[in-house]
Amino acid sequence: MWERLYQLWIAHADQLRRELGDGPAESMLREAQQVLPTLRGRRAVLLTLRRLPEAPAGSGVVDRMTRPVSQTGDRPAPGERTPQ
């Protein structure tokens, strides 16, 4: 979706400038030109967290995520880019 959106921004740059003005259009086009080449190596990740029933939240309690327990052979999490 993002790749297509950025391609459309670039393809319709003149129309963007007319409708939005030079400043906003140039900002959008700069973003498209910087991010578009990096999209191929990315993957989408969805993370869902839920509170365990035995850990009720009290008023004024700040929620903190605990550090994951390391397993033997664990490797560091990969960067944002996925190897091709």
Sine and cosine of phi, psi and omega as CSV:
sin_phi,cos_phi,sin_psi,cos_psi,sin_omega,cos_omega
0.00,0.00,-0.74,0.68,-0.03,-1.00
-0.91,0.42,-0.64,0.77,0.02,-1.00
-0.86,0.50,-0.72,0.69,0.02,-1.00
-0.90,0.44,-0.68,0.74,0.00,-1.00
-0.87,0.50,-0.75,0.66,-0.01,-1.00
-0.89,0.45,-0.63,0.77,0.04,-1.00
-0.88,0.47,-0.65,0.76,0.03,-1.00
-0.92,0.40,-0.64,0.77,0.06,-1.00
-0.85,0.53,-0.73,0.68,-0.03,-1.00
-0.91,0.40,-0.69,0.73,-0.02,-1.00
-0.90,0.43,-0.49,0.87,-0.05,-1.00
-0.91,-0.40,0.58,0.82,-0.06,-1.00
-0.85,0.53,-0.68,0.73,-0.02,-1.00
-0.89,0.45,-0.66,0.75,0.02,-1.00
-0.91,0.41,-0.64,0.77,0.06,-1.00
-0.86,0.50,-0.70,0.71,0.00,-1.00
-0.88,0.47,-0.67,0.74,0.01,-1.00
-0.90,0.43,-0.69,0.73,-0.12,-0.99
-0.99,0.11,-0.53,0.85,-0.09,-1.00
-0.95,-0.31,-0.32,0.95,-0.11,-0.99
0.99,-0.12,0.31,-0.95,-0.08,-1.00
-0.90,0.44,-0.70,0.71,-0.06,-1.00
-0.86,0.51,-0.86,0.51,0.00,-1.00
-0.88,0.48,-0.63,0.77,-0.01,-1.00
-0.90,0.43,-0.69,0.72,0.01,-1.00
-0.90,0.44,-0.60,0.80,0.05,-1.00
-0.89,0.46,-0.70,0.72,0.02,-1.00
-0.90,0.43,-0.69,0.73,-0.02,-1.00
-0.92,0.39,-0.61,0.79,0.06,-1.00
-0.89,0.47,-0.70,0.71,0.05,-1.00
-0.86,0.51,-0.72,0.70,-0.02,-1.00
-0.87,0.49,-0.68,0.73,-0.03,-1.00
-0.94,0.34,-0.50,0.87,0.01,-1.00
-0.99,0.15,-0.65,0.76,-0.13,-0.99
-1.00,0.03,-0.58,0.82,-0.08,-1.00
-0.79,0.62,-0.71,0.70,0.00,-1.00
-0.91,0.41,-0.31,0.95,-0.05,-1.00
-1.00,-0.07,-0.14,0.99,-0.12,-0.99
-0.94,0.34,-0.54,0.84,-0.06,-1.00
-0.85,0.52,-0.54,0.84,-0.05,-1.00
-1.00,-0.01,0.10,0.99,-0.05,-1.00
-0.99,-0.15,0.40,-0.92,0.10,-0.99
-0.72,-0.69,0.47,-0.88,0.00,-1.00
-0.99,0.11,0.65,-0.76,0.02,-1.00
-0.74,-0.67,0.74,-0.68,0.05,-1.00
-0.90,-0.43,0.78,-0.63,0.00,-1.00
-0.85,-0.53,0.80,-0.61,0.03,-1.00
-0.86,-0.51,0.77,-0.64,0.03,-1.00
-0.91,-0.41,0.54,-0.84,0.09,-1.00
-0.62,-0.78,0.52,-0.85,0.01,-1.00
-0.99,0.15,0.72,-0.70,0.05,-1.00
-0.95,0.31,0.56,-0.83,-0.06,-1.00
-0.88,0.48,-0.48,0.88,-0.03,-1.00
-0.99,0.13,0.09,1.00,0.02,-1.00
-0.85,-0.53,0.95,0.32,-0.02,-1.00
-0.94,0.35,0.55,-0.83,0.02,-1.00
-1.00,0.04,0.80,-0.60,0.08,-1.00
-0.99,-0.11,0.22,-0.98,0.01,-1.00
-0.93,0.37,0.69,-0.73,0.02,-1.00
0.99,0.17,0.05,1.00,0.01,-1.00
-0.99,0.11,0.75,-0.66,0.04,-1.00
-1.00,-0.05,0.80,-0.60,0.03,-1.00
-0.97,0.23,0.70,-0.72,0.06,-1.00
-0.71,-0.70,0.64,-0.77,0.04,-1.00
-1.00,0.01,0.80,-0.60,-0.02,-1.00
-0.98,0.20,0.40,-0.92,0.01,-1.00
-0.94,0.33,0.66,-0.75,0.01,-1.00
-0.91,0.41,0.52,-0.85,0.03,-1.00
-0.98,0.19,0.78,-0.62,-0.02,-1.00
-0.96,0.27,0.65,-0.76,0.08,-1.00
-0.96,-0.27,0.45,-0.89,0.04,-1.00
-0.87,0.50,0.76,-0.65,0.01,-1.00
1.00,0.05,0.03,1.00,0.05,-1.00
-0.89,0.46,0.62,-0.78,0.09,-1.00
-0.92,-0.38,0.38,-0.93,0.06,-1.00
-0.87,0.50,0.50,-0.87,0.03,-1.00
-0.87,0.49,0.63,-0.78,0.01,-1.00
-0.92,0.38,0.35,-0.94,0.04,-1.00
-0.92,0.38,-0.10,-0.99,-0.06,-1.00
-0.93,0.37,-0.47,0.88,-0.04,-1.00
-1.00,0.08,0.63,-0.77,0.08,-1.00
-0.99,-0.14,0.76,-0.65,0.00,-1.00
-0.87,0.49,0.62,-0.79,0.00,-1.00
-1.00,0.01,0.00,0.00,0.00,0.00
